[in-house]
């Protein structure tokens, strides 16, 4: 007659699923925070050229993108090469105000680190690219990079 008798009818306990919703929401939150959404819809065709010396830009939040190429909708914008700033087709005279607006969104210490990236279609004439570069020079945006793919050997 002992006080403690072994209970022979006990089996393995069921797995608790009480914390399962917490884990699911934690994973959902993690993927929502780490996912990068596309910032602009490209309205011009840009087939980037290839280059032998390619460097990756470090801080993408300090990059101002300018797309130059033929419009994807020629019935709306024609067939000549166009400049796209943010999500709209723009005139060359709109480049300087767009750069200055981009600068106002940044901290003063980051302004010298801003890079303007030109994503130009490889069939685009250099005249429009030169005009854009002249506007960038007037806006004091002197740090320019050309987007290109690395040349395959």
C-alpha positions as CSV (number, residue, x, y, z in Angstrom):
1,X,0.0,0.0,0.0
2,X,2.1,2.8,-1.2
3,X,0.9,6.4,-1.7
4,X,2.2,6.7,-5.2
5,X,0.9,4.2,-7.7
6,X,2.1,4.3,-11.3
7,X,-0.8,5.2,-13.7
8,X,-0.6,2.7,-16.5
9,X,-3.3,4.3,-18.6
10,X,-1.4,7.5,-19.3
11,X,-0.1,7.9,-22.9
12,X,1.9,10.6,-24.6
13,X,0.4,14.1,-24.1
14,X,-1.1,15.9,-27.2
15,X,1.0,18.6,-28.7
16,X,-0.2,22.1,-27.8
17,X,-1.1,24.3,-30.7
18,X,-1.9,27.4,-28.6
19,X,1.2,29.2,-29.7
20,X,0.8,28.4,-33.4
21,X,-1.1,31.6,-34.3
22,X,1.7,33.6,-32.6
23,X,4.3,31.9,-34.7
24,X,2.3,32.4,-38.0
25,X,1.8,36.1,-37.3
26,X,5.5,36.6,-36.4
27,X,6.6,35.0,-39.7
28,X,4.0,37.1,-41.6
29,X,5.3,40.3,-39.9
30,X,8.9,39.3,-40.7
31,X,8.2,38.8,-44.4
32,X,6.2,42.0,-44.6
33,X,9.1,44.0,-43.1
34,X,11.9,42.5,-45.2
35,X,10.1,42.5,-48.5
36,X,11.1,45.3,-50.9
37,X,8.2,46.6,-53.0
38,X,8.8,48.0,-56.5
39,X,8.8,51.8,-56.2
40,X,8.1,52.9,-59.7
41,X,6.3,51.4,-62.8
42,X,8.6,51.7,-65.8
43,X,6.7,53.4,-68.7
44,X,9.6,53.4,-71.1
45,X,11.5,50.4,-72.7
46,X,14.9,50.1,-71.2
47,X,17.2,47.4,-72.5
48,X,20.4,48.1,-70.6
49,X,23.7,47.8,-72.3
50,X,26.5,45.6,-71.1
51,X,29.8,46.8,-69.6
52,X,33.1,45.3,-68.6
53,X,33.5,47.3,-65.3
54,X,30.4,47.1,-63.2
55,X,30.0,48.3,-59.6
56,X,27.0,47.8,-57.4
57,X,25.5,50.9,-55.7
58,X,25.7,50.7,-52.0
59,X,22.7,52.6,-50.5
60,X,19.7,52.4,-52.9
61,X,17.7,54.9,-50.8
62,X,20.2,57.6,-51.9
63,X,19.8,56.9,-55.6
64,X,17.6,59.0,-57.9
65,X,16.6,57.0,-61.0
66,X,16.0,58.5,-64.4
67,X,14.7,56.2,-67.2
68,X,15.3,57.1,-70.8
69,X,13.9,55.1,-73.7
70,X,11.0,54.7,-76.1
71,X,7.5,54.7,-74.5
72,X,5.8,51.4,-74.0
73,X,2.5,53.0,-75.2
74,X,3.4,54.8,-78.4
75,X,-0.2,55.9,-79.0
76,X,-0.1,58.0,-75.9
77,X,3.5,59.3,-75.9
78,X,4.7,58.8,-79.5
79,X,7.7,56.9,-80.7
80,X,10.6,59.3,-79.8
81,X,12.7,58.6,-76.7
82,X,11.2,60.0,-73.5
83,X,12.4,60.7,-70.0
84,X,10.7,59.1,-67.1
85,X,10.9,60.6,-63.6
86,X,9.3,58.6,-60.8
87,X,6.0,57.2,-62.2
88,X,5.4,59.7,-65.0
89,X,6.8,60.7,-68.4
90,X,8.4,64.1,-68.0
91,X,10.0,66.8,-70.0
92,X,13.7,67.5,-69.9
93,X,13.0,70.8,-68.0
94,X,11.4,68.8,-65.2
95,X,14.6,67.0,-64.3
96,X,16.1,69.8,-62.2
97,X,12.9,70.3,-60.0
98,X,12.6,66.6,-59.6
99,X,16.2,66.3,-58.3
100,X,15.7,69.2,-56.0
101,X,12.5,67.6,-54.6
102,X,14.3,64.4,-54.1
103,X,17.0,66.2,-52.1
104,X,14.5,67.8,-49.8
105,X,13.4,64.3,-48.6
106,X,16.9,63.5,-47.4
107,X,18.9,64.5,-44.4
108,X,21.4,67.2,-45.0
109,X,24.4,64.9,-44.2
110,X,23.2,62.5,-46.9
111,X,22.8,65.0,-49.7
112,X,26.5,64.8,-50.9
113,X,26.0,61.0,-51.1
114,X,23.1,61.1,-53.5
115,X,23.8,59.4,-56.9
116,X,21.7,59.9,-60.0
117,X,21.4,56.6,-61.9
118,X,20.6,56.9,-65.6
119,X,18.8,53.8,-66.9
120,X,19.1,54.3,-70.6
121,X,18.0,52.0,-73.4
122,X,21.0,51.0,-75.5
123,X,19.2,52.2,-78.8
124,X,18.6,55.7,-77.4
125,X,20.3,58.6,-79.2
126,X,22.9,60.5,-77.1
127,X,21.2,63.9,-77.7
128,X,18.5,63.3,-75.1
129,X,21.0,61.9,-72.6
130,X,23.2,64.9,-73.0
131,X,20.3,67.2,-72.4
132,X,19.4,65.3,-69.2
133,X,23.1,65.5,-68.1
134,X,23.1,69.3,-68.7
135,X,20.0,69.7,-66.5
136,X,21.7,67.5,-63.8
137,X,24.7,69.8,-64.0
138,X,22.5,72.8,-63.5
139,X,20.9,71.1,-60.5
140,X,24.4,70.4,-59.0
141,X,23.8,66.6,-59.3
142,X,27.3,65.8,-60.4
143,X,27.4,62.2,-59.1
144,X,26.0,60.2,-62.1
145,X,26.1,56.4,-62.8
146,X,24.9,54.6,-65.9
147,X,23.0,51.3,-65.2
148,X,24.4,48.4,-67.2
149,X,24.6,44.6,-67.1
150,X,28.0,42.9,-66.6
151,X,29.4,41.7,-69.9
152,X,29.4,37.9,-70.1
153,X,32.6,36.3,-71.2
